[in-house]
Amino acid sequence: MDKINKISSGGTLSKLVLLFFLILYLVFPSGSSTTDGWSYAANIRHAGEIFHPHHLLYNAFGYFVCWLTSKAGIGVLESMKALNAVFAVLIILFVQLILRRLGKKEFCAIIVSCLAGFSFSIMRFATENETYIIPLFFALAASYNFLEFTLSAKQRYAVFSAIWATFSVLFHQLFILWWIGILTGIILSKMRRPVLLYCLISLAGPIIYLFVIFIISGDLKWVTAISFLSGDFPKNAQLGISARGLFLSGANLFRSFLQIHGYILNMIRSNPLFVIPGIISLVYIFLGLFHLPVREKKAGASDFTVVHILIIVMQFVFAVFAFGNAEFMIMIPVLIFMLIPVLFHDSEKFLSRIMTGMAIWNLAYAIVPLHYNHHEAEDFLCNAASGNMQTIVIASDDQLLKSMIYYRTGNNKIENILKSPALMRLKSADMRLLENSLDSALKKGYIIYTDCLKQKIISRSTILEGSINSDFFSKYETAEIKSWESVMGRKVVSRISAKL
């Protein structure tokens, strides 16, 4: 321990940690991009929707970065995943900087930064090309400057905090809650000028939005602005509180720390040796409970602590209203781990054991297996749909297939890929329209494929969908034509025909 403290005090170990996570994220990018990931990459590659209302600058920034990397022959998907990997490492760096500024030991800062880097929410998006990593970096930069403001009362740090917080919102609207949290902290300082400066600087966000709206639509009418700002929210948003949503919220909060998914059972069934990493990691986490930290009686930077507890609560409540959306909880593990040394002392042994357990678990069951998971079934369906317009695909995720085809071909008008019955029901659409389309296609002799009848594993989507798909297709003859075994389970494509 003394040797570790000696190395860490010189900054060598912290730099090695940053290098380790950079290599880890770059070497193990996700092998199967998400629906949104394919969509963003397609829009960047083909200069489609460069300015998206919910994450205004993400595609635009990606377009610029990918223009540069394309000169070296690097694809958009690969470039955006590498970009997120770099920004994820910068997040880890800012965790270290914040804890140092709070006066914590260097070894403590390193352990907490490792906890942030090994948490599943960061690992997941650091190896994917979604939108949540970059705004989290800007948000933490805002928090660092807010901390400087609370410690020094220098107004320039309120300005810097406003700049970074505004950038975080411009890269994703979700981080408006973080912006509100820091504004609350500045208000708590009871200094009028910093509050005015923070709000004044933050006006740059709405101004940039209005500028983009004018560029896209050519006017700044109220209706135009509202339509752009809301984007696809009125059609696709799922907001509300239900028993199922509360269950998913709790599950996904836990899953922000450790990957919990049905495919882990598939891994263990395929090879019982896969249970070993889980046992080892649980042992380390259990041992950590024997070293629970002690409540800090004089916790420093109280405004900083209050603000970030408020941010955690607001983000979780919003995620609950979004039926437990895991993406909206990405920042929660980072903030919780960052606050533990502030609220408790003698936490290094506890945190180091938790960190070891998390690292083993998420390496074995998250980042490595997801790297080797690929879109075999989706590739088959994409080829079938794009190769013959007399082939109809009823897709468990129609937007994923459409985005994959758009990315690869530049064609974003795909009409022979239809939503699954479950998705139609969840969006309150009339499923008789789908039934009529299928019946008409079958009469014309069209080929109809679906991946909605595969042996599914437990996930948020399968819980929400229930038996809707199987009930709908029970009215037709179904025949399995192709299947693939993967870490995610057995993927099946079936052909649909009329009952005799």
C-alpha positions in Angstrom: 0.0 0.0 0.0 2.9 2.4 0.8 4.4 1.8 -2.6 1.1 2.4 -4.3 0.6 5.7 -2.4 4.1 6.7 -3.3 3.5 6.1 -7.0 0.1 7.7 -6.9 1.3 10.8 -5.2 3.6 11.5 -8.1 0.7 11.3 -10.6 2.2 8.2 -12.4 -0.6 5.8 -11.4 -3.3 8.3 -12.3 -1.9 8.6 -15.8 -1.6 4.9 -16.1 -5.2 4.5 -15.2 -6.2 7.0 -17.9 -4.1 5.1 -20.4 -5.6 1.8 -19.3 -9.1 2.9 -19.8 -8.4 4.5 -23.2 -6.9 1.2 -24.4 -9.7 -0.8 -22.9 -12.5 1.3 -24.6 -10.7 1.4 -27.9 -9.9 -2.3 -28.1 -13.4 -3.5 -27.1 -15.9 -1.3 -29.0 -19.4 -2.7 -29.1 -19.8 -5.3 -31.9 -23.5 -4.5 -32.4 -24.4 -0.8 -32.4 -27.8 0.3 -31.1 -30.6 1.6 -33.2 -29.8 5.2 -32.3 -26.1 4.6 -32.9 -26.7 3.4 -36.4 -29.1 6.3 -37.0 -26.6 9.0 -35.8 -23.8 7.4 -37.9 -26.0 7.2 -41.0 -27.0 10.9 -40.7 -23.3 11.9 -40.2 -22.1 9.7 -43.1 -24.8 10.9 -45.6 -25.1 14.5 -44.2 -28.8 13.8 -43.3 -30.1 15.2 -40.0 -27.0 17.1 -38.8 -28.8 19.1 -36.2 -31.1 16.9 -34.0 -33.3 18.8 -31.6 -32.6 16.6 -28.6 -28.8 16.6 -29.0 -28.2 19.6 -31.2 -24.5 19.6 -31.7 -23.7 15.8 -31.4 -24.1 15.0 -35.1 -22.6 18.3 -36.2 -19.5 17.7 -34.1 -19.4 14.1 -35.3 -19.7 15.2 -38.9 -16.6 17.4 -38.5 -14.6 14.7 -36.7 -15.5 12.1 -39.2 -14.6 14.4 -42.1 -11.1 14.4 -40.6 -10.9 10.7 -39.9 -12.3 9.8 -43.3 -9.0 11.1 -44.7 -7.4 8.2 -43.0 -10.0 5.7 -44.3 -11.7 5.3 -40.9 -15.5 4.7 -41.0 -18.1 6.8 -39.2 -19.2 4.1 -36.8 -15.6 3.4 -35.8 -14.7 7.1 -35.5 -17.7 7.9 -33.3 -17.0 5.0 -31.0 -13.3 6.1 -30.7 -14.5 9.7 -30.0 -16.7 8.5 -27.2 -13.8 6.4 -25.8 -11.6 9.5 -25.6 -14.3 11.6 -24.0 -15.0 8.8 -21.5 -11.4 9.0 -20.4 -11.7 12.7 -20.0 -14.7 12.1 -17.7 -12.4 9.8 -15.6 -9.8 12.6 -15.6 -12.3 15.2 -14.3 -13.4 12.8 -11.5 -9.7 12.8 -10.4 -9.5 16.6 -10.7 -12.6 17.2 -8.7 -11.5 14.9 -5.9 -8.1 16.4 -5.7 -9.6 19.8 -5.5 -11.8 18.5 -2.6 -8.5 17.7 -0.8 -8.9 13.9 -1.1 -5.8 11.7 -1.3 -4.5 10.8 -4.7 -5.1 7.1 -4.2 -8.7 7.8 -3.2 -9.1 9.9 -6.4 -7.7 7.0 -8.5 -10.0 4.4 -6.9 -13.1 6.5 -7.4 -12.1 7.4 -11.0 -11.7 3.6 -11.6 -15.1 3.0 -10.2 -16.5 5.5 -12.6 -14.6 3.9 -15.5 -15.7 0.4 -14.7 -19.3 1.2 -14.0 -21.5 -0.3 -16.7 -23.2 2.9 -17.7 -19.8 4.5 -18.7 -18.4 1.3 -20.2 -21.5 0.8 -22.3 -21.5 4.3 -23.9 -17.7 4.6 -24.0 -17.7 1.7 -26.5 -20.8 2.8 -28.4 -21.5 5.8 -30.6 -24.5 7.2 -28.7 -24.8 10.8 -27.4 -24.4 10.6 -23.6 -20.7 10.5 -23.0 -19.7 13.9 -24.5 -22.4 15.9 -22.6 -21.4 14.2 -19.4 -17.9 15.3 -19.9 -19.1 18.9 -20.3 -21.3 18.6 -17.3 -18.4 17.4 -15.1 -16.3 20.3 -16.4 -19.1 22.6 -15.3 -19.1 20.9 -11.9 -15.4 21.3 -11.5 -15.7 25.0 -12.2 -18.7 25.2 -9.8 -16.5 23.6 -7.1 -13.8 26.3 -7.8 -16.5 28.9 -7.4 -17.7 27.5 -4.0 -14.1 27.4 -2.7 -12.9 30.7 -4.0 -16.1 32.8 -4.6 -14.4 34.1 -7.8 -17.1 35.1 -10.3 -15.1 33.9 -13.3 -15.7 30.3 -12.3 -19.5 30.9 -12.4 -18.9 32.1 -16.0 -16.8 29.0 -16.9 -19.4 26.8 -15.2 -22.2 28.3 -17.3 -20.2 27.8 -20.5 -19.6 24.1 -19.9 -23.1 23.5 -18.6 -24.5 25.1 -21.7 -22.4 22.9 -23.9 -23.7 19.9 -22.1 -27.3 20.8 -22.8 -26.5 21.6 -26.5 -25.0 18.1 -26.8 -28.1 16.6 -25.0 -31.2 18.2 -23.6 -31.2 15.7 -20.8 -28.5 17.7 -19.1 -30.8 20.7 -18.5 -31.3 19.1 -15.1 -27.5 19.3 -14.4 -27.6 22.9 -15.5 -30.5 23.6 -13.1 -28.6 21.9 -10.3 -25.6 24.1 -10.7 -27.8 27.2 -11.0 -29.3 26.2 -7.7 -25.9 26.0 -6.2 -24.9 29.4 -7.4 -28.1 30.8 -6.0 -27.3 29.2 -2.6 -24.1 31.3 -2.6 -26.4 34.4 -2.1 -24.4 36.4 -4.6 -26.5 38.1 -7.2 -23.9 38.9 -9.8 -22.7 35.2 -10.3 -26.4 34.2 -10.7 -26.9 36.9 -13.4 -23.6 36.0 -15.1 -24.6 32.3 -15.1 -28.0 33.0 -16.6 -26.6 35.5 -19.1 -23.9 33.2 -20.4 -26.4 30.4 -20.6 -28.6 32.4 -23.0 -26.0 31.3 -25.7 -27.8 27.9 -25.7 -31.3 29.2 -26.8 -29.6 31.6 -29.2 -27.7 28.8 -30.9 -31.0 26.8 -31.1 -32.7 29.7 -32.8 -29.8 30.2 -35.2 -30.0 26.5 -36.2 -33.8 26.7 -36.5 -33.5 29.7 -38.8 -30.8 27.9 -40.9 -33.0 24.8 -41.3 -36.4 26.4 -41.7 -35.7 29.9 -42.9 -37.9 31.6 -40.3 -38.2 32.0 -36.5 -42.0 31.6 -36.1 -43.2 30.3 -32.8 -44.8 27.2 -34.3 -41.6 26.4 -36.2 -39.5 26.7 -33.1 -41.8 24.6 -31.0 -42.0 21.9 -33.7 -38.2 21.7 -34.0 -37.6 21.7 -30.2 -40.1 18.9 -29.6 -38.7 16.8 -32.4 -40.1 13.3 -32.3 -41.0 13.6 -28.6 -44.8 13.8 -29.2 -44.8 10.6 -31.3 -42.2 8.5 -29.6 -42.0 9.6 -26.0 -43.2 7.3 -23.2 -43.7 9.2 -20.0 -45.6 8.1 -17.0 -45.4 6.1 -13.8 -46.5 2.5 -13.6 -45.6 -0.6 -11.5 -43.7 -1.9 -14.5 -41.9 1.4 -14.9 -40.9 1.5 -11.3 -39.5 -2.1 -11.5 -37.5 -1.1 -14.6 -36.3 2.0 -12.9 -34.9 0.1 -10.0 -33.4 -2.6 -12.3 -31.8 -0.1 -14.6 -30.4 1.9 -11.7 -28.7 -1.2 -10.4 -27.6 -2.0 -14.0 -25.9 1.4 -14.3 -23.3 -0.1 -11.9 -23.3 -3.8 -13.0 -24.5 -5.3 -16.2 -27.5 -7.5 -15.5 -29.0 -9.0 -18.6 -30.6 -12.3 -19.6 -27.7 -13.1 -22.0 -25.5 -13.8 -18.9 -27.6 -16.9 -18.2 -27.0 -17.9 -21.8 -23.3 -17.5 -21.4 -23.3 -19.7 -18.2 -25.5 -22.3 -19.8 -23.2 -22.5 -22.8 -20.1 -22.9 -20.6 -20.5 -23.3 -16.8 -17.0 -21.8 -16.3 -18.5 -18.4 -17.1 -19.9 -18.5 -13.5 -16.4 -18.1 -12.1 -16.0 -14.4 -12.7 -19.4 -13.7 -11.2 -18.5 -15.6 -8.0 -15.1 -13.8 -7.7 -16.7 -10.4 -8.2 -19.5 -11.1 -5.7 -16.9 -12.2 -3.1 -15.0 -8.9 -3.5 -18.2 -6.9 -3.2 -19.2 -8.9 -0.1 -15.7 -8.3 1.4 -16.2 -4.6 0.8 -19.1 -4.6 3.2 -16.7 -5.5 6.0 -15.1 -2.1 5.5 -18.0 0.2 5.3 -16.8 3.9 5.5 -17.7 6.1 8.4 -19.9 9.1 8.0 -17.9 12.3 7.7 -19.0 14.7 10.4 -17.5 17.8 8.7 -18.1 17.1 5.0 -16.4 19.8 3.0 -17.9 21.8 0.1 -21.4 21.4 1.4 -23.0 23.4 -1.5 -21.1 21.1 -4.0 -22.5 18.1 -2.2 -26.1 19.4 -2.0 -26.1 20.3 -5.7 -24.9 17.0 -6.9 -27.3 15.0 -4.7 -30.0 17.2 -6.2 -28.8 16.3 -9.7 -28.8 12.6 -8.8 -32.4 12.8 -7.6 -33.6 14.9 -10.5 -32.0 12.5 -13.1 -33.5 9.4 -11.4 -37.0 10.9 -11.1 -36.9 11.8 -14.8 -35.7 8.3 -15.7 -38.6 6.9 -13.6 -41.1 9.0 -15.7 -39.4 7.7 -18.8 -40.3 4.1 -17.7 -36.9 3.5 -16.3 -34.8 4.6 -19.2 -31.3 3.4 -18.5 -29.7 6.1 -20.7 -31.0 8.8 -18.4 -29.0 7.3 -15.5 -25.6 7.3 -17.0 -24.3 10.0 -14.7 -25.6 8.5 -11.4 -22.8 6.0 -10.7 -20.2 8.6 -11.4 -21.8 11.1 -9.0 -22.5 8.6 -6.3 -18.9 7.3 -6.3 -17.6 10.9 -6.4 -19.6 11.9 -3.3 -18.8 8.9 -1.1 -15.3 10.2 -0.1 -16.9 13.6 0.5 -19.6 12.2 2.8 -17.6 9.5 4.4 -14.0 9.0 5.6 -11.8 5.9 5.6 -13.5 4.7 2.4 -10.5 3.5 0.4 -10.7 -0.2 1.4 -14.5 -0.3 0.8 -14.2 1.4 -2.5 -11.2 -0.6 -3.7 -13.0 -3.9 -3.1 -16.2 -2.7 -4.8 -14.1 -1.5 -7.7 -12.4 -4.9 -8.1 -15.7 -6.7 -8.0 -17.2 -4.3 -10.5 -14.2 -4.5 -12.8 -14.2 -8.3 -12.9 -18.0 -8.5 -13.4 -18.3 -5.8 -16.1 -15.2 -7.0 -18.0 -16.5 -10.6 -18.0 -20.2 -10.0 -18.6 -20.3 -6.6 -20.4 -17.6 -5.0 -22.5 -15.9 -8.2 -23.7 -18.9 -10.3 -24.7 -20.7 -7.3 -26.2 -17.6 -6.7 -28.4 -18.0 -10.1 -29.9 -21.8 -9.9 -30.4 -22.8 -9.0 -34.0 -25.9 -8.3 -36.1 -26.2 -11.6 -38.0 -30.0 -11.9 -38.0 -30.3 -8.2 -38.7 -27.8 -8.4 -41.6 -29.8 -11.2 -43.1 -33.1 -9.2 -42.9 -31.4 -6.0 -44.2 -30.1 -7.9 -47.2 -33.5 -9.5 -47.8 -35.4 -6.2 -47.5 -33.1 -4.1 -49.6 -32.6 -6.8 -52.3 -36.2 -7.4 -53.2 -39.2 -5.1 -52.7 -41.4 -8.1 -52.8 -40.0 -9.2 -49.5 -41.7 -7.8 -46.3 -39.9 -7.7 -43.0 -41.8 -7.4 -39.7 -39.0 -6.4 -37.4 -38.7 -6.5 -33.7 -36.8 -3.2 -34.2 -37.7 -1.7 -37.6 -35.7 1.5 -37.0 -32.6 -0.5 -36.4 -32.9 -2.2 -39.8 -33.8 1.0 -41.6 -30.8 2.8 -40.0 -28.4 0.0 -40.9 -29.6 0.1 -44.5 -29.5 3.9 -44.5 -25.9 3.9 -43.2 -24.7 1.3 -45.8 -26.6 2.5 -48.9 -27.7 6.1 -48.3 -31.3 5.0 -48.8 -33.5 6.3 -46.0 -36.8 5.6 -47.6 -37.4 1.9 -46.7 -41.1 1.0 -47.0 -41.0 -2.8 -46.8 -39.8 -3.0 -43.2 -42.7 -2.7 -40.8 -43.0 -2.3 -37.1 -43.7 -5.3 -34.9 -47.2 -5.8 -33.4 -45.7 -5.1 -30.0 -44.3 -1.8 -31.0 -47.5 -0.8 -32.7 -49.5 -1.6 -29.5 -47.0 0.3 -27.3 -47.4 3.3 -29.6 -51.2 2.9 -29.6 -51.3 2.3 -33.3 -54.1 0.2 -34.9 -52.7 -3.3 -35.4 -55.4 -4.0 -38.0 -53.3 -1.9 -40.4 -50.5 -4.4 -40.0 -52.8 -7.3 -40.4 -54.3 -5.9 -43.6 -50.8 -5.2 -45.0 -49.7 -8.8 -44.3 -52.9 -10.3 -45.8 -52.5 -8.2 -48.9 -48.8 -9.1 -49.3 -49.5 -12.8 -48.8 -52.2 -12.7 -51.5 -49.7 -11.1 -53.9 -47.2 -13.9 -53.2 -44.7 -11.7 -51.3 -42.2 -13.3 -48.9 -42.7 -12.2 -45.3 -40.0 -12.6 -42.7 -39.9 -11.7 -39.0 -37.5 -11.9 -36.1 -40.3 -11.2 -33.5 -40.7 -14.9 -32.7 -37.1 -15.7 -31.6 -36.5 -17.2 -28.2 -36.1 -13.9 -26.3 -34.1 -13.2 -23.2 -35.2 -10.9 -20.4 -34.7 -7.3 -21.2 -36.5 -4.0 -20.8 -38.1 -4.3 -24.3 -39.3 -7.9 -23.7 -40.9 -7.0 -20.4 -42.8 -4.1 -22.1 -43.8 -6.2 -25.1 -45.0 -9.3 -23.2 -46.8 -11.8 -25.5 -48.1 -9.3 -28.0 -46.0 -10.6 -30.9 -46.7 -14.3 -30.4 -50.4 -13.6 -29.9 -50.6 -11.7 -33.2 -48.7 -14.2 -35.3 -50.7 -17.1 -33.9 -53.2 -16.3 -36.7 -50.5 -17.3 -39.3 -48.3 -20.2 -40.1 -44.8 -19.6 -39.0 -41.7 -21.6 -40.0 -38.2 -21.0 -38.7 -35.8 -20.6 -41.7 -32.5 -19.5 -40.1 -31.0 -19.2 -36.7 -27.8 -17.9 -35.1 -26.3 -18.7 -31.7 -24.6 -15.7 -30.0 -23.8 -14.3 -26.6 -27.2 -12.6 -26.7 -28.9 -15.9 -27.1 -30.5 -17.7 -30.1 -31.6 -15.3 -32.9 -34.3 -16.7 -35.2 -35.8 -15.5 -38.5 -39.2 -17.0 -39.3 -41.2 -17.0 -42.5 -44.9 -16.0 -42.2 -47.6 -17.6 -44.4 -51.3 -17.8 -44.4 -53.0 -20.7 -42.5 -54.5 -23.3 -44.8 
